[in-house]
Amino acid sequence: MKIHFINALVAVGLLATLSSCSKEEQTDPKPVKTMAHPLDPGNYGYYQVVTDENYYYNDSVSTFARPTENYLKMKPLRIDKYKNGSLLDSVCNPDLALYFESKALKTHPKSTLWAAKPFVEDEHPALLTLNSTNPILKIKMSKMVKGFGFELNSFYNELGISKSIGINVSLWNTKLNKMVEHSGGTRYLRSLGGPFGTIPYGEPGGARVDGLNGKEEFDEVRIRFEYNPPQGTPVGPFEVFVTGFRYVLAE
């Protein structure tokens, strides 16, 4: 009698244990909450290192809108001895050459403000002027890079158009026909944004930096004029002033 009673107790305990295990296995695990980067409490995917320098920590990409300390660590590509009207700049840069689709005009307007510091590296640099009837101007590179930046400005103004006109700068791997992640930003001409008293981009003295340093390889810069809202295509000719090239070769 006692043996049967004990066996019954064991059976009940075993069933309870199996039932408990079964319930634990069937319980849905609680979702794991992904924590934002400590410097990015809003979980936007990037944080500001300093003014006009953002770091996308998931992709290890830095973007620049002014010549910050990290931006200036990229190697300069000088145009001091650039031959006026040439299609290629490789005179002072044996490890990288730039190819311009149209012959660039080199000038050095020392009495004219390019832009005030800290928005540019040099307030009175030598400039290259690029012209095209195509709203997309391209700068090709002789080698793959993973970092590139330059200063640019344009006085383009289409009369009779009420839309905002912007310049979009994107970086491309032409072998893969792929745009680099986090490039492709647009800055609008004559925008009133910025600190009080700042000369707007698109006005004389309003040049700005556009740069990126990351892991993806690329070999082309595309400078595209566009409307906001993006309906139709701006009418040429188009003219862009560029200088202050910096780069990091791909490994």
Secondary structure, 3 states (H helix, E strand, C coil): CHHHHHHHHHHHHHHHHHHHHHHHHHCCCCCCCCCCCCCCCCCCCCEEEECCEEEECCCCEEEECCCCCCHHHCEECCCCCCCCCCCEECCCCCCCCEEECCCCEEECCCCCCCECCCCCCCCCCCEEEEEECCCEEEEEEEEEEEEEEEEEECCCCCCCCCCEEEEEEEEEECCCCEECCCCCEEEECCCCCCCCCCCCCCCCCECEEEEEEEEEEEEEEEEEEEEECCCCCCCCCEEEEEEEEEEEECC
